[in-house]
Amino acid sequence: MQSRKLVLALVILLGSVAIMWGQSPFAPNVTGPLSQRVVAYQIDAKYDPAKHAVDATETLTYHNLTGQPLDHFPFHLYLNAFQPSSTWVHEAHRDGNFRTSDFGEAWDPKHSGSNEVTSLEVVGVGDVTKQIKFISPDDGNPNDKTVFDIALPHAVEPGQDVVFKIKFHAVFPEVVARTGYKRTFLLAGQWFPKVGVWWNGAWNCHQFHAMTEFFADFGTYDVKITLPKNYVIGATGVQTSDTDNGNGTKSVAFHAEDVHDFAWTADPNYKVVESTFNGSEGAVKIRLLTYESNQSSWQRYIDVMQGTMKRFDDWYGPYPYAQITVVDPPHGALEAGGMEYPTFITGDTFWWAPKGQKLFPELVTEHEFGHQYWYAMVATNEFENAWLDEGINSYTEVKVVDSLYGKNTSMLNWMGAQMGDTAEQRSSYLGVAETDPLSRPSYQDMSMSAYGGVTYGKTATMLLTLENIVGEQTLQRALHAYFMKYRFTHPTQEDFLRTVNEVAGQDLGGYWQQAVYGTQVLDYKVRRADSTRVDWSNKDAPDEKKGETTYETQVLLQRLGDFIFPVVAQIKFDNGETIREKWDGRDRWKRFVYVKKAKVLSVEVDPDHQITMDRDYLNNSITTEPQRAAIHKIASYWMFCTQFFAQALSWLT
Amino acid sequence: MADENKGLVAAGASLVWRRQRVLWWVYAVNVALGILGAAGAHTALNKALKYSLAGESLTKGFDLGMYFELTDQPAVNLMRSAGSSMLFALLFPLFMVFVVGGILAVYRDDRRFTAGEFFAASGSFFWRFVRLAIFSLVPFALLGMALSGIRRLSDYIGDRVIAAQTGFYILLAGTIVVVLLLLFVRLWFDIAQVRAVVQDERRMWPNIWKALGISWRNRLTLFRVYLCISGVAWAVLAIGIFIWAKLPPTATPVTFVLPQLIILTQLGVRLWQRASAVTWYKRHAVEVPADTVEFTTPAPVELVEPPAEPLANPAEDRPEPEEGLAT
């Protein structure tokens, strides 16, 4: 088509200009293209801060690389999710809330958002606005307006392009589900009409769900945003121009390549803090958009970004882009925190955040940066297999923060209390251990808490447990291989499982069947551990004497859950001897018998505490002598709390 | 009086020290209730951890992950014990309502009571103090509502301004004001209790208003004393928690003793406030010879109100009694 050449020429021109200005979207050692570019978006948007609204024109060039003619195109209109009868709100209401927003009671109009396509023209076809048809492929909800379909009078042949010219009016909600405004702050995510993905022989364009929202094709983005000139702005990609319009506004242009989404943020109160990460592909700019109030967290953001980027670079692969923008949302905008878009993430902190408490900003920032790998580059279908995105990212989060802050203190090391990220992931998994398999489409999980516990917690604990079979280093190599092979593509869960099998040199099918496709629960127990004299029936036997009397020790291990997994048991005797036994766990129980001149002291399954999927750690050991220290310690704390509460109440009398 | 020339704070402390048996008994009851309150948790923990290595991570540190697993395990259900702990905690204020009459009588007379004398005094004031406690709920509840309003206001304003700290500072300032008012209400009702004991006032409704008048007219002196003693309580609590957080996790005996010292101090400080109030009242309102007191049928004494203006420095010199002040 004629206009295709025009658009491509414009894209090349803009890209060339950006490079000339030293504004390449890539790190110094990288040259594109890195992906099979299916889409090219050009958006010219005007932001009205008073109305929290954007009026924009969008030109989308779609390159048909599917190998077959396409006669209709579905588009996402995510902001329409924020309407009381949408599927998103229905799901949020069903579970009572979404993050910090309450959806359990009456609809609050502040949560309203919308995205209206005011004009849609297909170049070569004409205006097709009236042919817009809303569809609900997932639940048939006739009131959901988050996906529309447009049928073309004639198909776009393989290898051809089609150009859509769209005018739209987007209204943002007060910040919810990581998009919207708060005072002068705006986070614009999922804000423009975005075409679906032709995948596995069909269009894949799910409605916006409370639990999932990402899947899009790679391409280029050239976005110009006009807004009041006192605003500081940040966005996906790199800034290519900043023009004062002379009327109190300015237009800022951004360019991004080999990304599959575009988000931006603006606030006149932003402070900009910059740093440089020197990775294997050269210097990457870290641009932190933050606030004066959060000054105590500025260095913490930079430190965790540096530490995280270094580990990802060393372990999994290079970060190829020129910049990563980190947004620190303002107070009261917690809903905007903890979000990922290509080359653009949002963290979270409070001005009073204590240092040993790693959730804010360290853990959030690490997690969101991890998504640059397990979402932005390895672009899996989050709607259907969120575990490949959030789950693998939770596993790498554990590895990175443990490396940065200590295995048992990576989550919390404050006021004497400690908690590692492994325990956090395990904790979220335990509550929903048997509700949903990882392989289930994520938006169909039982509830939001099940989605969270299964997608994040179960995947992380499942991979940590897998280290027992293949080894930590092998799994790291597998993730590296998976990243390098599938970055800038849309791999499936089978691609991931196959890669791990190949790198490990093992068929892990039995493990995957239980951990990924099944809901079996892993639970091993030490059922019995005791020693009796071998001469127990001899009435004339001499008195017991340590080191001389011979005992028969019985150890009985039991598999309570249906998840079969090889385990190690450690048996300690009172002569200092320690034995480690392996059990494949296939039978329901296993007995070990020892005849020694020593009595058993303790038996413990998984003595190194590495089978994090084990549902119940409390039944993993038996001792023959009472262990009272922990009991006394917790009971004394409990007693103190009772006493303190009692004396505080007595103040009222 | 032994502390006639001491300042009120010092005289109150001295009185608590001389009559420290009171403190030890109050502490003993608090400990007993604490033990009973923790018994359910102890049993649950015993069941889960007595013959298990799972507790090691709680001994060698305080692994919150393991603690949460303990609380979440249906078989252990540690949180079920919270209800019984709460119940035993609630018994303590009831106990204090009962014995505070006896405690104030001991401080009034500044002599050792027999158990019979103590409980007779406690019993004779019990219902009066129950009524006072009920009346006191009104101002306490009003202040609670005020605090809730301040919280909403701080959220409202904080949500609309750019500086993140604004809401917090509004809440902080409001909370400080409410805490000071709470302290004044506590002082007011403490004076009412002291007045009931020292003057054997039986009518609690007028007693409240007379005590309010006394407390308001002498607010500078009395409030300063209460504030000073409360400061000691807060300082000890802060230092105690600071040390507690610095202790090695394996120092279990110390982590038992330190919290108990904190509790003992908190209880002692409260008695210190009461002792100071009694001392002040005896100095500036009325004196009652100890040997004239009948606990079951206290001797009538002339009702005399304290001076209208706060004394410049009651710690240095006992002022000349004003006109109408019984001596």
Contacts between the chains, C-beta under 8 A, distances in Angstrom:
chain1	res1	chain2	res2	distance
A	183	B	160	7.0
A	183	B	162	6.7
A	184	B	162	7.4
A	269	B	162	5.2
A	291	B	162	7.7
A	291	B	164	6.9
A	292	B	163	7.5
A	293	B	162	7.8
A	293	B	163	5.6
A	293	B	164	3.6
A	293	B	165	6.1
A	294	B	164	7.0
A	330	B	162	7.3
A	330	B	164	7.1
A	331	B	158	7.2
A	331	B	164	3.8
A	331	B	167	7.7
A	332	B	158	7.2
A	332	B	159	5.1
A	350	B	164	7.5
A	351	B	164	4.7
A	351	B	165	6.0
A	352	B	168	7.4
A	408	B	61	7.0
A	408	B	63	6.8
A	412	B	64	6.3
A	415	B	241	7.8
A	415	B	245	4.5
A	416	B	62	5.6
A	416	B	244	7.0
A	416	B	245	5.0
A	416	B	247	7.2
A	416	B	249	6.5
A	417	B	62	4.9
A	417	B	64	5.2
A	418	B	61	5.2
A	418	B	62	6.3
A	418	B	63	5.9
A	418	B	64	6.7
A	419	B	63	6.7
A	419	B	64	4.1
A	419	B	65	5.2
A	420	B	65	6.8
A	422	B	65	7.7
A	423	B	63	7.1
A	423	B	64	7.2
A	423	B	65	2.6
A	423	B	66	7.6
A	423	B	68	7.8
A	424	B	65	7.2
A	426	B	65	6.9
A	427	B	65	6.2
A	427	B	68	5.6
A	427	B	69	7.6
A	430	B	69	7.3
A	430	B	72	6.8
A	431	B	72	7.5
A	602	B	53	6.0
A	604	B	53	5.5
A	616	B	69	7.9
A	616	B	73	7.0
A	617	B	54	5.5
A	617	B	66	7.0
A	617	B	69	6.0
A	618	B	48	5.3
A	618	B	49	7.5
A	618	B	52	6.1
A	618	B	54	4.9
A	618	B	69	6.9
A	618	B	70	7.4
A	618	B	73	6.1
A	618	B	75	7.8
A	618	B	76	7.1
A	619	B	52	7.8
A	620	B	52	7.9
A	620	B	53	7.8
A	620	B	54	6.8
A	621	B	52	5.2
A	621	B	53	4.0
A	621	B	54	6.3
A	622	B	51	5.6
A	622	B	52	6.9
A	623	B	51	5.1
A	623	B	52	6.6
A	623	B	53	6.2
A	624	B	51	7.4
A	626	B	50	5.2
A	626	B	51	6.6
A	627	B	49	6.2
A	627	B	50	6.5
A	627	B	51	6.9
A	627	B	52	6.5
A	627	B	53	6.8
A	627	B	55	5.8
A	627	B	56	7.8
A	628	B	50	7.1
A	629	B	55	6.9
A	629	B	59	4.4
A	629	B	252	6.1
A	630	B	45	7.3
A	630	B	49	5.4
A	630	B	54	8.0
A	630	B	55	2.8
A	630	B	56	7.1
A	630	B	58	4.2
A	630	B	59	4.8
A	631	B	42	6.6
A	631	B	45	4.4
A	631	B	46	5.7
A	631	B	49	5.4
A	631	B	50	6.7
A	631	B	55	6.8
A	632	B	252	6.3
A	632	B	256	7.6
A	633	B	58	6.3
A	633	B	59	6.3
A	633	B	252	5.1
A	633	B	255	6.9
A	634	B	41	6.9
A	634	B	45	5.7
A	634	B	58	6.4
A	634	B	67	7.4
A	634	B	70	7.7
A	635	B	38	5.0
A	635	B	41	5.8
A	635	B	42	4.3
A	635	B	45	6.2
A	636	B	38	7.6
A	636	B	252	7.6
A	636	B	255	7.0
A	636	B	256	4.5
A	636	B	259	7.2
A	637	B	255	8.0
A	637	B	259	7.7
A	638	B	37	7.3
A	638	B	38	4.2
A	638	B	41	4.4
A	638	B	42	7.6
A	638	B	81	7.3
A	638	B	85	6.7
A	639	B	34	4.2
A	639	B	35	6.2
A	639	B	37	6.7
A	639	B	38	3.9
A	640	B	34	7.1
A	640	B	259	3.9
A	640	B	260	7.5
A	640	B	262	7.8
A	640	B	263	7.0
A	641	B	85	7.2
A	642	B	33	6.8
A	642	B	34	4.7
A	642	B	37	3.4
A	642	B	38	6.0
A	642	B	85	4.5
A	642	B	88	6.1
A	642	B	89	5.2
A	643	B	30	5.3
A	643	B	31	6.9
A	643	B	33	7.2
A	643	B	34	3.8
A	643	B	37	7.8
A	643	B	89	7.8
A	643	B	259	7.9
A	643	B	263	4.9
A	644	B	259	7.9
A	644	B	262	7.6
A	644	B	263	6.4
A	644	B	266	7.4
A	645	B	85	7.8
A	645	B	86	7.5
A	645	B	89	4.4
A	646	B	30	6.0
A	646	B	33	5.8
A	646	B	34	7.1
A	646	B	37	7.7
A	646	B	88	7.3
A	646	B	89	4.0
A	646	B	90	7.7
A	646	B	91	7.6
A	646	B	92	3.5
A	646	B	93	7.3
A	647	B	30	6.1
A	647	B	92	6.7
A	647	B	263	6.3
A	647	B	266	5.2
A	647	B	267	5.7
A	647	B	270	7.4
A	649	B	89	6.4
A	649	B	90	6.7
A	649	B	92	6.5
A	649	B	93	4.6
A	650	B	92	5.3
A	650	B	93	4.3
A	650	B	95	7.9
A	650	B	96	4.3
A	650	B	270	7.3
A	651	B	186	6.9
A	651	B	270	6.7
A	652	B	93	6.4
A	652	B	133	7.2
A	652	B	136	7.0
A	652	B	137	7.8
A	652	B	140	6.3
A	653	B	93	4.8
A	653	B	96	5.0
A	653	B	97	4.8
A	653	B	100	6.9
A	653	B	129	7.4
A	653	B	133	5.0
